[in-house]
Amino acid sequence: MAKCDQGYLCEICGEEVASIRESDLYLRYVTGQMNSRELLASPERHLRCNAVVGQFIVHRDFDMVTVDGPFSKTEMDAIFVTEQESLITRGWQRLQELAELADTLPLSDYPLPEFRTQGHGSD
């Protein structure tokens, strides 16, 4: 495949992030952690390669990710963990929807509803 035909490459493993379904970059966008201008300038990672974030995805269709050490969710405040699990899991579910809808939606409609209304999607 020609370099220009490749998608974003994961900064951790170097492999192509072939689908929005596994994109840490788009997860950050849909969960309001970055605006649309940052998408082109930010590094990409597979969700599995960014285990610190991936550990917060709690869904039967996502193989659990564990982290050892101080960044493990077992070492974090329980309220923070619950909030992150809710947000990041909802974001991951949104990525699964977007994999089917992305061609029909403007980029500004990708974020979760609460982040669209705050303007994160159109920045």
N, CA, C and O atoms as a Tinker XYZ file with bonds, in Angstrom:
   492  protein
     1  N      0.847000   -1.173000    0.000000    73     2
     2  CA     0.000000    0.000000    0.000000    64     1     3
     3  C      0.896000    1.242000    0.000000    63     2     4     5
     4  O      1.866000    1.317000    0.754000    81     3
     5  N      0.570000    2.185000   -0.829000    73     3     6
     6  CA     1.322000    3.437000   -0.859000    64     5     7
     7  C      1.118000    4.190000    0.437000    63     6     8     9
     8  O      0.052000    4.114000    1.047000    81     7
     9  N      2.140000    4.918000    0.860000    73     7    10
    10  CA     2.077000    5.669000    2.118000    64     9    11
    11  C      0.843000    6.560000    2.163000    63    10    12    13
    12  O      0.207000    6.676000    3.210000    81    11
    13  N      0.489000    7.197000    1.033000    73    11    14
    14  CA    -0.660000    8.096000    1.009000    64    13    15
    15  C     -1.982000    7.340000    1.119000    63    14    16    17
    16  O     -3.011000    7.947000    1.416000    81    15
    17  N     -1.971000    6.023000    0.882000    73    15    18
    18  CA    -3.189000    5.219000    0.986000    64    17    19
    19  C     -3.406000    4.668000    2.391000    63    18    20    21
    20  O     -4.450000    4.081000    2.677000    81    19
    21  N     -2.427000    4.856000    3.260000    73    19    22
    22  CA    -2.557000    4.346000    4.620000    64    21    23
    23  C     -3.348000    5.326000    5.477000    63    22    24    25
    24  O     -3.364000    6.531000    5.228000    81    23
    25  N     -3.997000    4.778000    6.483000    73    23    26
    26  CA    -4.655000    5.618000    7.470000    64    25    27
    27  C     -3.625000    6.078000    8.484000    63    26    28    29
    28  O     -2.422000    6.060000    8.226000    81    27
    29  N     -4.111000    6.482000    9.619000    73    27    30
    30  CA    -3.215000    6.900000   10.694000    64    29    31
    31  C     -2.433000    5.697000   11.215000    63    30    32    33
    32  O     -2.972000    4.595000   11.325000    81    31
    33  N     -1.164000    5.917000   11.533000    73    31    34
    34  CA    -0.342000    4.856000   12.107000    64    33    35
    35  C     -0.282000    5.039000   13.620000    63    34    36    37
    36  O     -0.165000    6.162000   14.111000    81    35
    37  N     -0.361000    3.949000   14.345000    73    35    38
    38  CA    -0.296000    3.965000   15.803000    64    37    39
    39  C      1.117000    4.353000   16.240000    63    38    40    41
    40  O      2.101000    3.759000   15.801000    81    39
    41  N      1.200000    5.358000   17.109000    73    39    42
    42  CA     2.520000    5.792000   17.563000    64    41    43
    43  C      3.170000    4.789000   18.514000    63    42    44    45
    44  O      4.362000    4.906000   18.801000    81    43
    45  N      2.421000    3.814000   19.006000    73    43    46
    46  CA     2.966000    2.802000   19.913000    64    45    47
    47  C      3.501000    1.595000   19.144000    63    46    48    49
    48  O      4.667000    1.229000   19.286000    81    47
    49  N      2.641000    0.976000   18.326000    73    47    50
    50  CA     3.044000   -0.255000   17.634000    64    49    51
    51  C      3.466000   -0.035000   16.188000    63    50    52    53
    52  O      4.079000   -0.919000   15.588000    81    51
    53  N      3.153000    1.117000   15.619000    73    51    54
    54  CA     3.531000    1.419000   14.250000    64    53    55
    55  C      2.602000    0.868000   13.183000    63    54    56    57
    56  O      2.779000    1.156000   11.999000    81    55
    57  N      1.620000    0.085000   13.585000    73    55    58
    58  CA     0.656000   -0.482000   12.638000    64    57    59
    59  C     -0.451000    0.523000   12.345000    63    58    60    61
    60  O     -0.693000    1.450000   13.117000    81    59
    61  N     -1.115000    0.317000   11.212000    73    59    62
    62  CA    -2.222000    1.194000   10.837000    64    61    63
    63  C     -3.410000    1.003000   11.776000    63    62    64    65
    64  O     -3.762000   -0.122000   12.130000    81    63
    65  N     -4.016000    2.109000   12.170000    73    63    66
    66  CA    -5.290000    2.062000   12.895000    64    65    67
    67  C     -6.344000    2.057000   11.793000    63    66    68    69
    68  O     -6.735000    3.107000   11.282000    81    67
    69  N     -6.788000    0.873000   11.441000    73    67    70
    70  CA    -7.565000    0.664000   10.224000    64    69    71
    71  C     -9.019000    1.098000   10.328000    63    70    72    73
    72  O     -9.680000    1.285000    9.307000    81    71
    73  N     -9.524000    1.261000   11.534000    73    71    74
    74  CA   -10.944000    1.565000   11.694000    64    73    75
    75  C    -11.149000    2.526000   12.852000    63    74    76    77
    76  O    -10.412000    2.509000   13.838000    81    75
    77  N    -12.162000    3.361000   12.711000    73    75    78
    78  CA   -12.540000    4.259000   13.797000    64    77    79
    79  C    -12.933000    3.463000   15.036000    63    78    80    81
    80  O    -12.868000    3.978000   16.152000    81    79
    81  N    -13.337000    2.225000   14.848000    73    79    82
    82  CA   -13.735000    1.363000   15.965000    64    81    83
    83  C    -12.612000    1.183000   16.996000    63    82    84    85
    84  O    -12.879000    0.955000   18.176000    81    83
    85  N    -11.367000    1.287000   16.550000    73    83    86
    86  CA   -10.225000    1.029000   17.433000    64    85    87
    87  C     -9.348000    2.262000   17.635000    63    86    88    89
    88  O     -8.188000    2.146000   18.033000    81    87
    89  N     -9.904000    3.437000   17.361000    73    87    90
    90  CA    -9.129000    4.672000   17.364000    64    89    91
    91  C     -9.160000    5.416000   18.704000    63    90    92    93
    92  O    -10.208000    5.879000   19.153000    81    91
    93  N     -8.002000    5.515000   19.320000    73    91    94
    94  CA    -7.865000    6.329000   20.524000    64    93    95
    95  C     -8.064000    7.808000   20.195000    63    94    96    97
    96  O     -8.626000    8.552000   20.999000    81    95
    97  N     -7.613000    8.229000   19.035000    73    95    98
    98  CA    -7.741000    9.617000   18.605000    64    97    99
    99  C     -9.213000   10.029000   18.532000    63    98   100   101
   100  O     -9.598000   11.059000   19.085000    81    99
   101  N    -10.026000    9.234000   17.858000    73    99   102
   102  CA   -11.441000    9.564000   17.747000    64   101   103
   103  C    -12.182000    9.348000   19.051000    63   102   104   105
   104  O    -13.180000   10.024000   19.302000    81   103
   105  N    -11.728000    8.431000   19.887000    73   103   106
   106  CA   -12.347000    8.291000   21.208000    64   105   107
   107  C    -12.173000    9.591000   21.994000    63   106   108   109
   108  O    -13.111000   10.062000   22.637000    81   107
   109  N    -10.976000   10.166000   21.940000    73   107   110
   110  CA   -10.734000   11.438000   22.632000    64   109   111
   111  C    -11.615000   12.548000   22.067000    63   110   112   113
   112  O    -12.084000   13.408000   22.811000    81   111
   113  N    -11.840000   12.531000   20.759000    73   111   114
   114  CA   -12.694000   13.540000   20.128000    64   113   115
   115  C    -14.157000   13.378000   20.547000    63   114   116   117
   116  O    -14.796000   14.354000   20.939000    81   115
   117  N    -14.688000   12.166000   20.469000    73   115   118
   118  CA   -16.110000   11.975000   20.790000    64   117   119
   119  C    -16.409000   12.173000   22.269000    63   118   120   121
   120  O    -17.555000   12.438000   22.632000    81   119
   121  N    -15.399000   12.050000   23.130000    73   119   122
   122  CA   -15.612000   12.236000   24.572000    64   121   123
   123  C    -15.228000   13.643000   25.038000    63   122   124   125
   124  O    -15.113000   13.889000   26.238000    81   123
   125  N    -15.031000   14.557000   24.097000    73   123   126
   126  CA   -14.794000   15.953000   24.442000    64   125   127
   127  C    -13.405000   16.274000   24.945000    63   126   128   129
   128  O    -13.198000   17.348000   25.512000    81   127
   129  N    -12.450000   15.388000   24.760000    73   127   130
   130  CA   -11.091000   15.621000   25.248000    64   129   131
   131  C    -10.232000   16.381000   24.254000    63   130   132   133
   132  O     -9.118000   16.789000   24.581000    81   131
   133  N    -10.742000   16.578000   23.032000    73   131   134
   134  CA   -10.035000   17.380000   22.030000    64   133   135
   135  C    -11.053000   17.938000   21.054000    63   134   136   137
   136  O    -12.157000   17.409000   20.928000    81   135
   137  N    -10.685000   19.002000   20.366000    73   135   138
   138  CA   -11.579000   19.563000   19.366000    64   137   139
   139  C    -11.176000   19.085000   17.973000    63   138   140   141
   140  O    -10.154000   18.420000   17.806000    81   139
   141  N    -11.977000   19.425000   16.995000    73   139   142
   142  CA   -11.763000   18.899000   15.640000    64   141   143
   143  C    -10.444000   19.364000   15.031000    63   142   144   145
   144  O     -9.864000   18.632000   14.229000    81   143
   145  N     -9.951000   20.541000   15.373000    73   143   146
   146  CA    -8.682000   21.016000   14.832000    64   145   147
   147  C     -7.503000   20.182000   15.317000    63   146   148   149
   148  O     -6.498000   20.050000   14.618000    81   147
   149  N     -7.628000   19.628000   16.501000    73   147   150
   150  CA    -6.550000   18.816000   17.071000    64   149   151
   151  C     -6.441000   17.429000   16.425000    63   150   152   153
   152  O     -5.412000   16.766000   16.557000    81   151
   153  N     -7.485000   16.992000   15.735000    73   151   154
   154  CA    -7.473000   15.653000   15.134000    64   153   155
   155  C     -6.293000   15.459000   14.179000    63   154   156   157
   156  O     -5.645000   14.412000   14.196000    81   155
   157  N     -6.018000   16.455000   13.355000    73   155   158
   158  CA    -4.947000   16.312000   12.371000    64   157   159
   159  C     -3.556000   16.432000   12.970000    63   158   160   161
   160  O     -2.584000   15.936000   12.400000    81   159
   161  N     -3.461000   17.086000   14.113000    73   159   162
   162  CA    -2.149000   17.336000   14.710000    64   161   163
   163  C     -1.798000   16.371000   15.838000    63   162   164   165
   164  O     -0.683000   16.414000   16.359000    81   163
   165  N     -2.711000   15.521000   16.213000    73   163   166
   166  CA    -2.491000   14.637000   17.360000    64   165   167
   167  C     -2.090000   13.239000   16.924000    63   166   168   169
   168  O     -2.510000   12.770000   15.867000    81   167
   169  N     -1.278000   12.574000   17.737000    73   167   170
   170  CA    -0.870000   11.199000   17.397000    64   169   171
   171  C     -2.030000   10.220000   17.556000    63   170   172   173
   172  O     -2.930000   10.432000   18.368000    81   171
   173  N     -1.995000    9.167000   16.782000    73   171   174
   174  CA    -3.021000    8.122000   16.834000    64   173   175
   175  C     -2.467000    6.910000   17.558000    63   174   176   177
   176  O     -1.263000    6.655000   17.546000    81   175
   177  N     -3.358000    6.172000   18.185000    73   175   178
   178  CA    -3.018000    4.916000   18.854000    64   177   179
   179  C     -4.217000    3.992000   18.745000    63   178   180   181
   180  O     -5.360000    4.442000   18.662000    81   179
   181  N     -3.945000    2.701000   18.747000    73   179   182
   182  CA    -5.039000    1.741000   18.918000    64   181   183
   183  C     -5.510000    1.860000   20.371000    63   182   184   185
   184  O     -4.713000    2.174000   21.255000    81   183
   185  N     -6.759000    1.620000   20.615000    73   183   186
   186  CA    -7.258000    1.637000   21.997000    64   185   187
   187  C     -6.516000    0.629000   22.864000    63   186   188   189
   188  O     -6.271000    0.888000   24.042000    81   187
   189  N     -6.159000   -0.509000   22.298000    73   187   190
   190  CA    -5.424000   -1.518000   23.062000    64   189   191
   191  C     -4.000000   -1.068000   23.356000    63   190   192   193
   192  O     -3.424000   -1.453000   24.374000    81   191
   193  N     -3.431000   -0.258000   22.475000    73   191   194
   194  CA    -2.064000    0.232000   22.692000    64   193   195
   195  C     -2.027000    1.341000   23.733000    63   194   196   197
   196  O     -0.978000    1.588000   24.329000    81   195
   197  N     -3.132000    2.002000   23.960000    73   195   198
   198  CA    -3.235000    3.011000   25.015000    64   197   199
   199  C     -4.025000    2.379000   26.163000    63   198   200   201
   200  O     -5.182000    2.724000   26.405000    81   199
   201  N     -3.388000    1.469000   26.848000    73   199   202
   202  CA    -4.055000    0.675000   27.881000    64   201   203
   203  C     -4.596000    1.520000   29.026000    63   202   204   205
   204  O     -5.594000    1.146000   29.641000    81   203
   205  N     -3.966000    2.643000   29.325000    73   203   206
   206  CA    -4.439000    3.502000   30.419000    64   205   207
   207  C     -5.854000    3.982000   30.132000    63   206   208   209
   208  O     -6.662000    4.101000   31.053000    81   207
   209  N     -6.166000    4.257000   28.876000    73   207   210
   210  CA    -7.530000    4.635000   28.492000    64   209   211
   211  C     -8.374000    3.386000   28.267000    63   210   212   213
   212  O     -9.511000    3.317000   28.734000    81   211
   213  N     -7.836000    2.406000   27.563000    73   211   214
   214  CA    -8.576000    1.189000   27.240000    64   213   215
   215  C     -9.116000    0.450000   28.452000    63   214   216   217
   216  O    -10.138000   -0.231000   28.358000    81   215
   217  N     -8.447000    0.572000   29.584000    73   215   218
   218  CA    -8.915000   -0.119000   30.792000    64   217   219
   219  C    -10.278000    0.376000   31.262000    63   218   220   221
   220  O    -10.945000   -0.304000   32.042000    81   219
   221  N    -10.699000    1.546000   30.802000    73   219   222
   222  CA   -11.983000    2.102000   31.228000    64   221   223
   223  C    -13.141000    1.664000   30.336000    63   222   224   225
   224  O    -14.291000    2.004000   30.613000    81   223
   225  N    -12.858000    0.919000   29.274000    73   223   226
   226  CA   -13.932000    0.404000   28.419000    64   225   227
   227  C    -14.443000   -0.880000   29.050000    63   226   228   229
   228  O    -13.724000   -1.875000   29.141000    81   227
   229  N    -15.688000   -0.841000   29.480000    73   227   230
   230  CA   -16.307000   -1.992000   30.144000    64   229   231
   231  C    -17.522000   -2.389000   29.315000    63   230   232   233
   232  O    -18.613000   -1.841000   29.474000    81   231
   233  N    -17.308000   -3.346000   28.435000    73   231   234
   234  CA   -18.374000   -3.780000   27.527000    64   233   235
   235  C    -18.103000   -5.221000   27.128000    63   234   236   237
   236  O    -16.949000   -5.616000   26.961000    81   235
   237  N    -19.139000   -5.992000   26.978000    73   235   238
   238  CA   -18.990000   -7.423000   26.650000    64   237   239
   239  C    -18.299000   -7.643000   25.300000    63   238   240   241
   240  O    -17.711000   -8.702000   25.080000    81   239
   241  N    -18.360000   -6.667000   24.401000    73   239   242
   242  CA   -17.741000   -6.818000   23.089000    64   241   243
   243  C    -16.314000   -6.264000   23.009000    63   242   244   245
   244  O    -15.718000   -6.232000   21.932000    81   243
   245  N    -15.776000   -5.832000   24.139000    73   243   246
   246  CA   -14.412000   -5.315000   24.177000    64   245   247
   247  C    -13.626000   -6.132000   25.197000    63   246   248   249
   248  O    -13.983000   -6.180000   26.374000    81   247
   249  N    -12.563000   -6.767000   24.739000    73   247   250
   250  CA   -11.735000   -7.567000   25.647000    64   249   251
   251  C    -11.080000   -6.649000   26.669000    63   250   252   253
   252  O    -10.432000   -5.664000   26.313000    81   251
   253  N    -11.253000   -6.980000   27.924000    73   251   254
   254  CA   -10.754000   -6.162000   29.020000    64   253   255
   255  C     -9.253000   -5.915000   28.909000    63   254   256   257
   256  O     -8.474000   -6.806000   28.570000    81   255
   257  N     -8.879000   -4.675000   29.206000    73   255   258
   258  CA    -7.479000   -4.271000   29.224000    64   257   259
   259  C     -7.110000   -4.016000   30.682000    63   258   260   261
   260  O     -7.868000   -3.379000   31.413000    81   259
   261  N     -5.960000   -4.506000   31.102000    73   259   262
   262  CA    -5.506000   -4.236000   32.467000    64   261   263
   263  C     -4.190000   -3.485000   32.435000    63   262   264   265
   264  O     -3.386000   -3.629000   31.515000    81   263
   265  N     -3.997000   -2.686000   33.458000    73   263   266
   266  CA    -2.785000   -1.889000   33.607000    64   265   267
   267  C     -2.226000   -2.183000   34.988000    63   266   268   269
   268  O     -2.975000   -2.234000   35.964000    81   267
   269  N     -0.948000   -2.373000   35.075000    73   267   270
   270  CA    -0.282000   -2.561000   36.363000    64   269   271
   271  C      0.334000   -1.241000   36.805000    63   270   272   273
   272  O      0.672000   -0.393000   35.979000    81   271
   273  N      0.475000   -1.079000   38.101000    73   271   274
   274  CA     1.166000    0.095000   38.620000    64   273   275
   275  C      0.247000    1.260000   38.933000    63   274   276   277
   276  O     -0.968000    1.093000   39.043000    81   275
   277  N      0.830000    2.439000   39.076000    73   275   278
   278  CA     0.083000    3.605000   39.564000    64   277   279
   279  C     -1.012000    4.100000   38.619000    63   278   280   281
   280  O     -1.898000    4.836000   39.053000    81   279
   281  N     -0.976000    3.715000   37.334000    73   279   282
   282  CA    -2.007000    4.148000   36.399000    64   281   283
   283  C     -3.130000    3.127000   36.252000    63   282   284   285
   284  O     -4.038000    3.304000   35.440000    81   283
   285  N     -3.064000    2.063000   37.040000    73   283   286
   286  CA    -4.132000    1.073000   37.048000    64   285   287
   287  C     -5.368000    1.673000   37.696000    63   286   288   289
   288  O     -5.265000    2.391000   38.691000    81   287
   289  N     -6.527000    1.384000   37.140000    73   287   290
   290  CA    -7.748000    1.922000   37.738000    64   289   291
   291  C     -7.985000    1.358000   39.138000    63   290   292   293
   292  O     -8.755000    1.930000   39.911000    81   291
   293  N     -7.339000    0.250000   39.470000    73   291   294
   294  CA    -7.469000   -0.283000   40.829000    64   293   295
   295  C     -6.765000    0.600000   41.848000    63   294   296   297
   296  O     -7.020000    0.492000   43.048000    81   295
   297  N     -5.883000    1.471000   41.377000    73   295   298
   298  CA    -5.153000    2.380000   42.254000    64   297   299
   299  C     -5.797000    3.768000   42.312000    63   298   300   301
   300  O     -5.305000    4.652000   43.013000    81   299
   301  N     -6.887000    3.957000   41.583000    73   299   302
   302  CA    -7.515000    5.272000   41.472000    64   301   303
   303  C     -8.755000    5.377000   42.340000    63   302   304   305
   304  O     -9.307000    4.374000   42.794000    81   303
   305  N     -9.179000    6.604000   42.559000    73   303   306
   306  CA   -10.386000    6.896000   43.319000    64   305   307
   307  C    -11.595000    6.216000   42.656000    63   306   308   309
   308  O    -11.774000    6.308000   41.441000    81   307
   309  N    -12.406000    5.545000   43.448000    73   307   310
   310  CA   -13.529000    4.761000   42.925000    64   309   311
   311  C    -14.540000    5.625000   42.168000    63   310   312   313
   312  O    -15.085000    5.186000   41.155000    81   311
   313  N    -14.794000    6.828000   42.636000    73   311   314
   314  CA   -15.745000    7.712000   41.950000    64   313   315
   315  C    -15.194000    8.115000   40.585000    63   314   316   317
   316  O    -15.923000    8.113000   39.594000    81   315
   317  N    -13.911000    8.458000   40.533000    73   315   318
   318  CA   -13.268000    8.800000   39.265000    64   317   319
   319  C    -13.346000    7.617000   38.296000    63   318   320   321
   320  O    -13.667000    7.799000   37.122000    81   319
   321  N    -13.057000    6.425000   38.776000    73   319   322
   322  CA   -13.088000    5.228000   37.931000    64   321   323
   323  C    -14.490000    5.016000   37.371000    63   322   324   325
   324  O    -14.644000    4.746000   36.180000    81   323
   325  N    -15.502000    5.132000   38.203000    73   323   326
   326  CA   -16.882000    4.956000   37.756000    64   325   327
   327  C    -17.236000    5.978000   36.680000    63   326   328   329
   328  O    -17.854000    5.632000   35.673000    81   327
   329  N    -16.850000    7.222000   36.888000    73   327   330
   330  CA   -17.121000    8.275000   35.904000    64   329   331
   331  C    -16.398000    8.001000   34.592000    63   330   332   333
   332  O    -16.981000    8.144000   33.517000    81   331
   333  N    -15.133000    7.609000   34.675000    73   331   334
   334  CA   -14.358000    7.325000   33.470000    64   333   335
   335  C    -14.889000    6.099000   32.742000    63   334   336   337
   336  O    -14.963000    6.098000   31.514000    81   335
   337  N    -15.256000    5.061000   33.476000    73   335   338
   338  CA   -15.823000    3.878000   32.832000    64   337   339
   339  C    -17.095000    4.235000   32.077000    63   338   340   341
   340  O    -17.305000    3.760000   30.961000    81   339
   341  N    -17.934000    5.055000   32.664000    73   339   342
   342  CA   -19.162000    5.469000   31.990000    64   341   343
   343  C    -18.854000    6.271000   30.729000    63   342   344   345
   344  O    -19.368000    5.959000   29.655000    81   343
   345  N    -18.026000    7.291000   30.852000    73   343   346
   346  CA   -17.706000    8.161000   29.719000    64   345   347
   347  C    -16.967000    7.415000   28.613000    63   346   348   349
   348  O    -17.364000    7.483000   27.450000    81   347
   349  N    -15.910000    6.711000   28.961000    73   347   350
   350  CA   -15.080000    6.060000   27.952000    64   349   351
   351  C    -15.829000    4.904000   27.291000    63   350   352   353
   352  O    -15.667000    4.672000   26.093000    81   351
   353  N    -16.634000    4.188000   28.043000    73   351   354
   354  CA   -17.438000    3.111000   27.449000    64   353   355
   355  C    -18.477000    3.692000   26.496000    63   354   356   357
   356  O    -18.668000    3.162000   25.402000    81   355
   357  N    -19.150000    4.768000   26.889000    73   355   358
   358  CA   -20.105000    5.417000   25.980000    64   357   359
   359  C    -19.399000    5.932000   24.728000    63   358   360   361
   360  O    -19.938000    5.847000   23.624000    81   359
   361  N    -18.190000    6.467000   24.904000    73   359   362
   362  CA   -17.409000    6.916000   23.756000    64   361   363
   363  C    -17.063000    5.770000   22.826000    63   362   364   365
   364  O    -17.158000    5.908000   21.606000    81   363
   365  N    -16.662000    4.639000   23.392000    73   363   366
   366  CA   -16.346000    3.467000   22.583000    64   365   367
   367  C    -17.585000    2.984000   21.826000    63   366   368   369
   368  O    -17.500000    2.623000   20.652000    81   367
   369  N    -18.733000    2.980000   22.505000    73   367   370
   370  CA   -19.973000    2.583000   21.840000    64   369   371
   371  C    -20.292000    3.542000   20.691000    63   370   372   373
   372  O    -20.788000    3.120000   19.647000    81   371
   373  N    -20.009000    4.831000   20.884000    73   371   374
   374  CA   -20.223000    5.811000   19.820000    64   373   375
   375  C    -19.308000    5.500000   18.627000    63   374   376   377
   376  O    -19.734000    5.624000   17.479000    81   375
   377  N    -18.071000    5.103000   18.882000    73   375   378
   378  CA   -17.173000    4.733000   17.788000    64   377   379
   379  C    -17.738000    3.561000   16.982000    63   378   380   381
   380  O    -17.603000    3.519000   15.759000    81   379
   381  N    -18.366000    2.616000   17.670000    73   379   382
   382  CA   -18.946000    1.469000   16.983000    64   381   383
   383  C    -20.085000    1.934000   16.078000    63   382   384   385
   384  O    -20.226000    1.440000   14.959000    81   383
   385  N    -20.899000    2.881000   16.553000    73   383   386
   386  CA   -21.967000    3.456000   15.731000    64   385   387
   387  C    -21.380000    4.215000   14.546000    63   386   388   389
   388  O    -21.854000    4.081000   13.418000    81   387
   389  N    -20.354000    5.008000   14.806000    73   387   390
   390  CA   -19.755000    5.829000   13.757000    64   389   391
   391  C    -19.130000    5.003000   12.647000    63   390   392   393
   392  O    -19.070000    5.445000   11.500000    81   391
   393  N    -18.671000    3.820000   12.977000    73   391   394
   394  CA   -18.096000    2.944000   11.946000    64   393   395
   395  C    -19.130000    2.661000   10.861000    63   394   396   397
   396  O    -18.782000    2.448000    9.700000    81   395
   397  N    -20.383000    2.659000   11.244000    73   395   398
   398  CA   -21.471000    2.414000   10.291000    64   397   399
   399  C    -22.024000    3.710000    9.694000    63   398   400   401
   400  O    -22.549000    3.699000    8.580000    81   399
   401  N    -21.913000    4.831000   10.425000    73   399   402
   402  CA   -22.563000    6.087000   10.031000    64   401   403
   403  C    -21.622000    7.183000    9.558000    63   402   404   405
   404  O    -22.079000    8.180000    8.999000    81   403
   405  N    -20.335000    7.026000    9.765000    73   403   406
   406  CA   -19.391000    8.128000    9.566000    64   405   407
   407  C    -19.495000    8.775000    8.197000    63   406   408   409
   408  O    -19.321000    9.988000    8.082000    81   407
   409  N    -19.771000    8.009000    7.164000    73   407   410
   410  CA   -19.853000    8.580000    5.818000    64   409   411
   411  C    -21.072000    9.470000    5.634000    63   410   412   413
   412  O    -21.128000   10.256000    4.689000    81   411
   413  N    -22.053000    9.355000    6.532000    73   411   414
   414  CA   -23.287000   10.132000    6.378000    64   413   415
   415  C    -23.384000   11.291000    7.360000    63   414   416   417
   416  O    -24.328000   12.077000    7.286000    81   415
   417  N    -22.431000   11.415000    8.275000    73   415   418
   418  CA   -22.489000   12.465000    9.295000    64   417   419
   419  C    -21.361000   13.464000    9.126000    63   418   420   421
   420  O    -20.253000   13.094000    8.735000    81   419
   421  N    -21.636000   14.730000    9.418000    73   419   422
   422  CA   -20.530000   15.690000    9.466000    64   421   423
   423  C    -19.694000   15.429000   10.721000    63   422   424   425
   424  O    -20.205000   14.918000   11.717000    81   423
   425  N    -18.436000   15.775000   10.669000    73   423   426
   426  CA   -17.522000   15.571000   11.793000    64   425   427
   427  C    -18.065000   16.189000   13.081000    63   426   428   429
   428  O    -17.841000   15.649000   14.164000    81   427
   429  N    -18.760000   17.289000   12.978000    73   427   430
   430  CA   -19.293000   17.971000   14.166000    64   429   431
   431  C    -20.356000   17.158000   14.892000    63   430   432   433
   432  O    -20.672000   17.448000   16.046000    81   431
   433  N    -20.916000   16.138000   14.227000    73   431   434
   434  CA   -21.912000   15.270000   14.863000    64   433   435
   435  C    -21.311000   14.004000   15.460000    63   434   436   437
   436  O    -22.045000   13.191000   16.021000    81   435
   437  N    -20.010000   13.814000   15.357000    73   435   438
   438  CA   -19.372000   12.626000   15.914000    64   437   439
   439  C    -19.413000   12.585000   17.447000    63   438   440   441
   440  O    -19.695000   11.525000   18.006000    81   439
   441  N    -19.143000   13.694000   18.150000    73   439   442
   442  CA   -19.073000   13.613000   19.618000    64   441   443
   443  C    -20.383000   13.174000   20.275000    63   442   444   445
   444  O    -21.466000   13.272000   19.698000    81   443
   445  N    -20.234000   12.691000   21.496000    73   443   446
   446  CA   -21.409000   12.395000   22.307000    64   445   447
   447  C    -22.238000   13.668000   22.433000    63   446   448   449
   448  O    -21.682000   14.766000   22.397000    81   447
   449  N    -23.552000   13.546000   22.579000    73   447   450
   450  CA   -24.430000   14.731000   22.571000    64   449   451
   451  C    -24.005000   15.855000   23.513000    63   450   452   453
   452  O    -24.071000   17.025000   23.137000    81   451
   453  N    -23.576000   15.529000   24.717000    73   451   454
   454  CA   -23.220000   16.589000   25.668000    64   453   455
   455  C    -21.994000   17.382000   25.237000    63   454   456   457
   456  O    -21.792000   18.505000   25.700000    81   455
   457  N    -21.187000   16.823000   24.372000    73   455   458
   458  CA   -20.006000   17.536000   23.895000    64   457   459
   459  C    -20.287000   18.277000   22.594000    63   458   460   461
   460  O    -19.581000   19.230000   22.264000    81   459
   461  N    -21.295000   17.858000   21.860000    73   459   462
   462  CA   -21.708000   18.618000   20.677000    64   461   463
   463  C    -22.317000   19.942000   21.092000    63   462   464   465
   464  O    -22.038000   20.971000   20.476000    81   463
   465  N    -23.138000   19.934000   22.122000    73   463   466
   466  CA   -23.810000   21.161000   22.560000    64   465   467
   467  C    -22.848000   22.151000   23.194000    63   466   468   469
   468  O    -23.146000   23.344000   23.255000    81   467
   469  N    -21.708000   21.684000   23.665000    73   467   470
   470  CA   -20.716000   22.569000   24.264000    64   469   471
   471  C    -19.750000   23.112000   23.229000    63   470   472   473
   472  O    -18.841000   23.870000   23.567000    81   471
   473  N    -19.933000   22.736000   21.979000    73   471   474
   474  CA   -19.101000   23.277000   20.920000    64   473   475
   475  C    -17.807000   22.532000   20.660000    63   474   476   477
   476  O    -17.031000   22.955000   19.804000    81   475
   477  N    -17.542000   21.441000   21.364000    73   475   478
   478  CA   -16.290000   20.712000   21.147000    64   477   479
   479  C    -16.199000   20.164000   19.737000    63   478   480   481
   480  O    -15.110000   20.088000   19.167000    81   479
   481  N    -17.319000   19.785000   19.176000    73   479   482
   482  CA   -17.297000   19.189000   17.850000    64   481   483
   483  C    -17.037000   20.163000   16.731000    63   482   484   485
   484  O    -16.638000   19.749000   15.643000    81   483
   485  N    -17.246000   21.440000   16.958000    73   483   486
   486  CA   -17.088000   22.404000   15.869000    64   485   487
   487  C    -15.894000   23.299000   16.041000    63   486   488   489
   488  O    -15.690000   24.199000   15.227000    81   487
   489  N    -15.090000   23.093000   17.071000    73   487   490
   490  CA   -13.924000   23.940000   17.295000    64   489   491
   491  C    -12.900000   23.775000   16.207000    63   490   492
   492  O    -11.852000   24.419000   16.242000    81   491
